[in-house]
Amino acid sequence: MADGEGLVSVNYEVYGKVQGVFFRKYTQAEAKRLGLVGWVQNTSHGTVQGQIQGPIVRVRELQEWLRKIGSPQSRISRAEFSNEKKIEVLEHKEFQILK
């Protein structure tokens, strides 16, 4: 890990048409492509939420992806990020889809 590339953890929730459009699968693939760990799951109120952990630069890339791109059929109205904090070690081994 190079200097200036510390690890962060951030929670997210994505609103819009994000269920039934393979959003979790695409999020997992994008996170893995970026080398990030964490999780994603559907909520009972029609959103997708989760947590991202990894180098800050990569986390920012996934945040931008969650905010603007998503899966091909999704329509994102907004993405909210919360509870961002610096971490010393990754708390997850991979990026999982939770049921």
N, CA and C of each residue as an Amber inpcrd file, in Angstrom:
protein
   297
   0.8520000  -1.1860000   0.0000000   0.0000000   0.0000000   0.0000000
   0.8930000   1.2440000   0.0000000   0.7880000   2.0470000  -1.0130000
   1.6060000   3.2570000  -1.1110000   1.1270000   4.3100000  -0.1060000
   2.0080000   5.2210000   0.2560000   1.6130000   6.3250000   1.1400000
   0.5160000   7.1470000   0.4810000  -0.3740000   7.6880000   1.2920000
  -1.4500000   8.4960000   0.7350000  -2.5630000   7.6580000   0.1360000
  -2.4650000   6.3610000   0.3020000  -3.5130000   5.4840000  -0.2230000
  -4.0430000   4.6270000   0.9200000  -4.4960000   5.2870000   1.9750000
  -5.0060000   4.5790000   3.1390000  -6.3000000   3.8460000   2.8400000
  -6.6810000   2.9680000   3.7490000  -7.9190000   2.2050000   3.5990000
  -9.0820000   2.9420000   4.2390000 -10.2320000   2.8720000   3.5920000
 -11.4420000   3.4500000   4.1660000 -12.5820000   2.4470000   4.0850000
 -13.5680000   2.6800000   4.9330000 -14.8050000   1.9120000   4.9370000
 -15.9360000   2.9160000   4.8060000 -16.8970000   2.6360000   3.9410000
 -18.0320000   3.5440000   3.7790000 -19.2990000   2.7350000   3.5140000
 -20.4000000   3.1550000   4.1350000 -21.6980000   2.5220000   3.9010000
 -22.4060000   3.2710000   2.7870000 -23.2880000   2.5670000   2.0730000
 -24.0150000   3.2210000   0.9930000 -25.4340000   2.7000000   0.8920000
 -26.2980000   3.5230000   0.2980000 -27.6590000   3.1120000  -0.0370000
 -27.9990000   3.7730000  -1.3690000 -28.5000000   2.9620000  -2.3030000
 -28.8050000   3.4620000  -3.6420000 -30.3130000   3.3860000  -3.8650000
 -30.8840000   4.4970000  -4.3420000 -32.3220000   4.6370000  -4.5500000
 -32.6280000   4.6790000  -6.0470000 -33.8610000   4.3070000  -6.3870000
 -34.2950000   4.3160000  -7.7880000 -34.7480000   2.9240000  -8.1710000
 -34.6720000   2.6260000  -9.4570000 -35.0150000   1.2730000  -9.9160000
 -33.7420000   0.4420000  -9.8300000 -33.5350000  -0.1560000  -8.6620000
 -32.2870000  -0.8800000  -8.4160000 -32.5070000  -2.3260000  -7.9690000
 -33.7610000  -2.7600000  -7.9260000 -34.0410000  -4.1650000  -7.6190000
 -34.6590000  -4.8190000  -8.8450000 -34.3220000  -6.1020000  -9.0540000
 -34.8360000  -6.8240000 -10.2140000 -34.1160000  -6.4520000 -11.5010000
 -32.9610000  -5.7930000 -11.3830000 -32.1980000  -5.3730000 -12.5640000
 -30.7240000  -5.7950000 -12.4500000 -30.4820000  -6.8550000 -11.6660000
 -29.1280000  -7.4030000 -11.4700000 -28.1520000  -6.3850000 -10.8840000
 -28.6780000  -5.4190000 -10.1200000 -27.8310000  -4.3680000  -9.5510000
 -26.7730000  -4.9420000  -8.6140000 -27.1810000  -5.8930000  -7.7630000
 -26.2160000  -6.4710000  -6.8040000 -25.1060000  -7.2090000  -7.5300000
 -25.4740000  -7.9650000  -8.5680000 -24.4870000  -8.7340000  -9.3270000
 -23.4680000  -7.8040000 -10.0070000 -23.9590000  -6.7430000 -10.6130000
 -23.0660000  -5.7850000 -11.2660000 -22.2040000  -5.0290000 -10.2540000
 -22.7970000  -4.7080000  -9.0960000 -22.0350000  -4.0240000  -8.0500000
 -20.8990000  -4.9160000  -7.5720000 -21.2040000  -6.1950000  -7.3610000
 -20.1760000  -7.1420000  -6.9250000 -19.0600000  -7.2400000  -7.9740000
 -19.4270000  -7.3370000  -9.2450000 -18.4310000  -7.4570000 -10.3130000
 -17.5460000  -6.2120000 -10.3820000 -18.1510000  -5.0450000 -10.2550000
 -17.3910000  -3.7880000 -10.3080000 -16.4610000  -3.6750000  -9.0960000
 -16.9590000  -4.0420000  -7.9280000 -16.1250000  -3.9960000  -6.7210000
 -14.9330000  -4.9430000  -6.8510000 -15.1790000  -6.1380000  -7.3670000
 -14.0890000  -7.1020000  -7.5420000 -13.0720000  -6.5950000  -8.5630000
 -13.5660000  -5.9680000  -9.6320000 -12.6860000  -5.4130000 -10.6600000
 -11.7550000  -4.3580000 -10.0480000 -12.2940000  -3.5930000  -9.0990000
 -11.5180000  -2.5360000  -8.4410000 -10.7070000  -3.0520000  -7.2540000
 -10.8660000  -4.3350000  -6.9120000 -10.1230000  -4.9110000  -5.7970000
 -10.6630000  -4.5130000  -4.4370000 -11.9670000  -4.2460000  -4.3620000
 -12.5860000  -3.8280000  -3.1060000 -13.2860000  -4.9950000  -2.4190000
 -13.5240000  -4.8490000  -1.1280000 -14.2670000  -5.8510000  -0.3710000
 -15.4730000  -5.1830000   0.2780000 -16.4100000  -6.0020000   0.7480000
 -17.6010000  -5.4810000   1.4020000 -18.7960000  -6.3470000   1.0660000
 -19.9590000  -5.6970000   0.9700000 -21.1810000  -6.4540000   0.7090000
 -22.2450000  -5.5580000   0.0980000 -23.2700000  -6.2110000  -0.4750000
 -24.4150000  -5.5100000  -1.0600000 -25.6540000  -6.3600000  -0.8180000
 -26.7980000  -5.7130000  -0.5580000 -28.0460000  -6.4560000  -0.3770000
 -29.2310000  -5.5720000  -0.7190000 -30.3400000  -6.2180000  -1.0790000
 -31.5950000  -5.5000000  -1.2840000 -32.1840000  -5.1630000   0.0800000
 -32.9490000  -4.0780000   0.1550000 -33.6660000  -3.7490000   1.3780000
 -35.1540000  -4.0080000   1.1550000 -35.8990000  -4.0060000   2.2400000
 -37.3420000  -4.2460000   2.1410000 -38.0760000  -3.0400000   1.5590000
 -37.4190000  -1.8760000   1.5050000 -38.0750000  -0.6930000   0.9600000
 -37.5800000  -0.3140000  -0.4440000 -37.0740000  -1.3030000  -1.1830000
 -36.7940000  -1.0990000  -2.6100000 -35.4620000  -0.4730000  -2.9670000
 -34.5770000  -0.3430000  -1.9810000 -33.2490000   0.1950000  -2.2740000
 -32.2170000  -0.9250000  -2.2030000 -30.9770000  -0.5780000  -2.5040000
 -29.8560000  -1.4990000  -2.3430000 -28.8900000  -0.8210000  -1.3860000
 -28.3970000  -1.5820000  -0.4080000 -27.4470000  -1.0020000   0.5440000
 -26.2640000  -1.9250000   0.7300000 -25.2180000  -1.3780000   1.3330000
 -24.0480000  -2.1990000   1.5900000 -22.9110000  -1.4100000   2.1870000
 -21.7340000  -2.0110000   2.1020000 -20.5210000  -1.4000000   2.6410000
 -19.3730000  -1.6840000   1.6740000 -18.5220000  -0.6880000   1.4950000
 -17.3350000  -0.8250000   0.6360000 -16.1120000  -0.5850000   1.5140000
 -15.0700000  -1.3900000   1.3070000 -13.7970000  -1.1660000   1.9850000
 -12.6620000  -1.3660000   0.9970000 -11.6420000  -0.5190000   1.1370000
 -10.4680000  -0.6440000   0.2860000  -9.7050000   0.6680000   0.2260000
  -8.7270000   0.7400000  -0.6920000  -7.9680000   1.9780000  -0.8610000
  -8.9140000   3.1240000  -1.2560000  -8.6990000   4.2880000  -0.6810000
  -9.6160000   5.4040000  -0.8580000  -9.8770000   5.7500000  -2.3270000
  -8.8450000   5.6900000  -3.1670000  -9.0080000   6.0290000  -4.5850000
  -9.9850000   5.0760000  -5.2590000  -9.8630000   3.7940000  -4.9490000
 -10.7500000   2.7820000  -5.5320000 -12.1680000   2.9010000  -4.9810000
 -12.2820000   3.1790000  -3.6980000 -13.6030000   3.3610000  -3.0830000
 -14.3290000   4.5260000  -3.7640000 -13.5930000   5.6160000  -4.0330000
 -14.1920000   6.7660000  -4.7180000 -14.7040000   6.3660000  -6.1080000
 -13.9600000   5.5150000  -6.7980000 -14.3940000   5.0490000  -8.1310000
 -15.7110000   4.2860000  -8.0380000 -15.8330000   3.4070000  -7.0430000
 -17.0790000   2.6500000  -6.8970000 -18.2220000   3.5660000  -6.4550000
 -17.9290000   4.5540000  -5.6280000 -18.9730000   5.5070000  -5.2270000
 -19.5260000   6.2200000  -6.4690000 -18.6510000   6.6250000  -7.3570000
 -19.0720000   7.3010000  -8.5790000 -19.9100000   6.3540000  -9.4430000
 -19.4830000   5.0930000  -9.5110000 -20.2160000   4.0760000 -10.2810000
 -21.6120000   3.8800000  -9.6880000 -21.6990000   3.8090000  -8.3550000
 -22.9920000   3.6310000  -7.6840000 -23.8990000   4.8450000  -7.8900000
 -23.2920000   6.0160000  -7.9700000 -24.0490000   7.2550000  -8.1130000
 -24.5890000   7.4330000  -9.5340000 -23.8060000   6.9960000 -10.5520000
 -24.1370000   7.3690000 -11.9290000 -24.3760000   6.2240000 -12.9030000
 -23.8130000   5.0530000 -12.6620000 -23.8340000   4.0050000 -13.6850000
 -24.7340000   2.8370000 -13.3070000 -24.3250000   2.0370000 -12.3320000
 -25.1450000   0.8970000 -11.9200000 -25.2370000  -0.1650000 -12.9970000
 -26.2430000  -1.0260000 -12.8790000 -26.4250000  -2.0880000 -13.8770000
 -27.1370000  -1.5000000 -15.0970000 -27.0260000  -2.1770000 -16.2580000
 -27.6060000  -1.6160000 -17.4920000 -29.0850000  -1.2490000 -17.4030000
 -29.8890000  -2.0420000 -16.6920000 -31.3260000  -1.7620000 -16.6240000
 -31.7350000  -0.8500000 -15.4610000 -30.7830000  -0.5320000 -14.5980000
 -31.1340000   0.2650000 -13.4150000 -31.3540000   1.7330000 -13.7800000
 -32.1200000   2.4040000 -12.9200000 -32.3190000   3.8500000 -13.0320000
 -32.0580000   4.4110000 -11.6350000 -30.8870000   4.9860000 -11.4430000
 -30.4930000   5.4740000 -10.1230000 -31.0280000   6.8850000  -9.9160000
 -31.7860000   7.0770000  -8.8490000 -32.2440000   8.4370000  -8.5550000
 -31.2420000   9.1440000  -7.6420000 -30.6830000   8.3970000  -6.6790000
 -29.6190000   8.9740000  -5.8490000 -28.8930000   7.8750000  -5.0790000
 -27.6910000   8.2110000  -4.6490000 -26.9080000   7.3120000  -3.7970000
 -26.4490000   8.1120000  -2.5890000 -26.6130000   7.5290000  -1.4190000
 -26.1950000   8.1890000  -0.1800000 -25.0660000   7.3850000   0.4460000
 -24.0770000   8.1020000   0.9590000 -22.9240000   7.4730000   1.5920000
 -22.8200000   7.9820000   3.0230000 -22.5150000   7.0760000   3.9400000
 -22.4770000   7.4560000   5.3530000 -21.4110000   6.6670000   6.0980000
 -21.1210000   7.1280000   7.2970000 -20.2550000   6.3950000   8.2160000
 -18.8730000   6.1200000   7.6340000 -18.3500000   7.0740000   6.8620000
 -17.0140000   6.8670000   6.2940000 -15.9610000   6.9910000   7.3700000
 -15.0260000   6.0400000   7.3750000 -13.9470000   6.0900000   8.3650000
 -12.7110000   5.4090000   7.8240000 -11.5710000   5.8700000   8.3270000
 -10.3090000   5.2240000   7.9800000 -10.2170000   3.9220000   8.7650000
  -9.6980000   2.8910000   8.1210000  -9.5060000   1.6120000   8.8070000
  -8.0610000   1.1490000   8.6110000  -7.5780000   0.3340000   9.5310000
  -6.2070000  -0.1800000   9.4430000  -6.1320000  -1.4400000   8.5880000
  -7.1550000  -2.2870000   8.7270000  -7.1890000  -3.5390000   7.9730000
  -8.5860000  -3.7520000   7.4100000  -8.6820000  -4.4850000   6.3250000
  -9.9820000  -4.7990000   5.7280000 -10.7430000  -5.7440000   6.6520000
 -12.0260000  -5.4930000   6.8320000 -12.8410000  -6.3130000   7.7270000
 -13.5790000  -7.4300000   6.9920000 -13.4700000  -7.4490000   5.6530000
 -14.1090000  -8.4870000   4.8400000 -13.0400000  -9.1530000   3.9830000
 -13.2840000 -10.3930000   3.6000000 -12.3400000 -11.1110000   2.7540000
 -12.6210000 -10.8960000   1.2680000 -13.8880000 -10.6400000   0.9360000
 -14.2790000 -10.4800000  -0.4650000 -15.4870000  -9.5500000  -0.5400000
 -16.0510000  -9.4060000  -1.7230000 -17.2590000  -8.6000000  -1.8660000
 -18.4230000  -9.5500000  -2.0940000 -19.3340000  -9.5920000  -1.1200000
 -20.4180000 -10.5750000  -1.1410000 -21.7810000  -9.9540000  -1.4130000
 -22.6380000 -10.7670000  -2.0140000 -24.0500000 -10.4130000  -2.1470000
 -24.7520000 -11.0810000  -0.9660000 -25.3610000 -10.2850000  -0.1090000
 -26.1080000 -10.8380000   1.0220000 -27.5880000 -10.9750000   0.6550000
 -28.1980000 -11.9990000   1.1740000 -29.6360000 -12.2230000   0.9070000
 -30.4650000 -11.5160000   1.9410000
